[in-house]
Amino acid sequence: MDAGRIEELVAPLLTQEAAELVDLEFFRESGRQILRFYLDKEGGITLDDCEHLSNRIGALLDEADAVQGSYVLEVSSPGLDRIIKKEKDFIRFAGKAVQVRLKVAENGRRNFKGLLRGWREGKVLLQCEGKDFEFPLDLVDEARLDCRAEV
């Protein structure tokens, strides 16, 4: 299965439902294929929203025969410590506390906690321990909001 194809397929439905795709995961667990959507909406996503969107997305994927074999579809909220992946997310959450993990160490470290300063020219801007950092997005393994930190 191609996650990009799945994203393209569900994008019009999510737009129609005023929902945002935060992340999409496809993995095997206990011998089963799991397809997990993390969705959000203005004002937050509810359990009822997740159920409704799960039904609509499942019907769409099945009709398009987009996933080979049987699979489990999960639709979930991104949670308070939501992942940040897209340029618009880095701009939207500027000023918030974040945790950033790099794919390779920079100055001997891979993990940074600090204040997200935003996005500029393909780079994530971060203030950590009083210093400013810029990380090219392709070097970022994962970035998440840090709901436990005070800014």
C-alpha positions in Angstrom: 0.0 0.0 0.0 1.2 3.5 -0.8 0.5 6.0 1.9 0.7 8.9 -0.6 -2.0 7.3 -2.7 -4.2 6.8 0.4 -3.7 10.5 1.4 -4.7 11.6 -2.1 -7.7 9.4 -2.1 -9.1 10.6 1.2 -8.1 14.3 0.8 -11.4 15.4 -0.8 -13.4 13.6 1.8 -11.5 15.2 4.6 -11.9 18.6 3.0 -15.6 18.0 2.7 -15.7 17.1 6.4 -13.5 20.1 7.4 -11.0 17.6 8.9 -7.2 17.8 8.7 -4.9 14.8 8.2 -2.2 15.2 10.9 -0.5 11.8 10.3 -1.1 8.5 8.7 0.6 5.2 9.8 0.5 1.8 8.2 2.2 -1.1 10.1 1.9 -4.7 11.1 1.1 -5.7 14.6 0.4 -9.2 15.8 0.2 -10.3 12.2 -2.5 -7.8 11.3 -2.3 -4.8 9.0 -3.2 -1.5 10.8 -4.0 1.7 9.0 -4.2 4.5 11.5 -5.3 8.1 10.7 -4.7 10.9 13.1 -7.2 13.6 12.3 -8.1 17.0 13.8 -10.7 19.7 13.2 -11.2 23.3 14.2 -12.1 23.2 17.9 -10.8 19.6 18.3 -12.1 16.3 17.1 -14.6 14.3 19.1 -15.2 10.5 19.5 -18.3 10.9 17.4 -16.2 12.7 14.7 -13.7 9.8 14.7 -16.5 7.2 14.4 -18.2 9.1 11.6 -14.9 9.6 9.7 -13.9 6.0 10.2 -17.1 4.9 8.5 -16.7 7.3 5.6 -13.0 6.6 5.1 -13.5 2.8 5.4 -16.2 2.8 2.8 -14.1 4.9 0.4 -11.0 2.8 0.8 -13.0 -0.4 0.3 -14.7 0.9 -2.8 -11.4 1.9 -4.3 -9.8 -1.4 -3.2 -6.9 0.8 -1.9 -5.6 -1.7 0.6 -4.5 -5.2 -0.3 -5.8 -7.8 2.1 -7.6 -7.4 5.3 -6.7 -4.5 7.6 -7.8 -2.7 10.7 -8.8 0.9 10.2 -8.2 3.3 13.2 -9.2 6.9 13.3 -7.9 8.9 16.2 -7.3 12.3 17.6 -3.6 13.4 17.4 -3.7 14.0 21.2 -2.2 16.8 23.2 1.3 15.9 22.2 0.4 15.9 18.6 3.1 15.3 16.0 4.2 18.2 13.8 5.2 17.2 10.3 4.2 19.8 7.8 5.4 23.4 7.1 1.9 24.8 8.0 2.1 23.0 11.4 5.5 24.5 12.2 4.1 27.9 11.4 0.8 27.3 13.3 2.4 26.1 16.5 5.2 28.7 16.7 5.5 29.9 20.2 4.6 26.4 21.7 6.9 24.1 23.6 8.1 21.1 21.4 10.3 18.1 21.5 12.4 17.5 18.4 14.3 14.3 17.7 16.9 14.3 14.8 17.8 11.4 12.5 21.4 12.1 13.2 23.2 13.8 16.1 23.9 17.5 15.8 26.8 18.6 18.1 26.5 15.2 19.9 22.8 15.2 20.5 19.6 14.1 18.8 16.9 15.2 21.2 16.0 18.9 21.8 13.2 20.4 24.0 12.4 24.0 23.5 10.3 26.7 22.0 9.2 26.4 18.4 10.1 29.6 16.6 8.5 28.6 13.4 9.7 27.8 9.9 12.0 29.5 7.4 13.3 28.3 4.0 12.7 24.6 4.7 14.1 24.7 8.2 12.5 24.2 11.6 13.4 27.1 13.9 13.8 26.1 17.6 15.0 28.0 20.7 16.5 25.5 23.2 18.4 26.4 26.4 18.8 30.0 25.3 20.2 29.1 21.9 18.7 29.3 18.5 18.8 26.2 16.2 17.7 25.6 12.6 17.1 22.1 11.5 16.4 21.1 7.9 13.1 19.2 7.8 14.7 16.2 6.2 16.9 15.8 9.3 14.0 15.8 11.7 13.0 12.3 12.7 10.0 13.5 14.8 8.7 16.7 16.2 5.9 16.9 18.8 4.1 19.4 20.9 5.3 19.1 24.5 2.1 19.6 26.5 4.0 19.1 29.8 6.4 21.9 29.4 5.8 25.5 30.3 6.8 28.2 27.8 
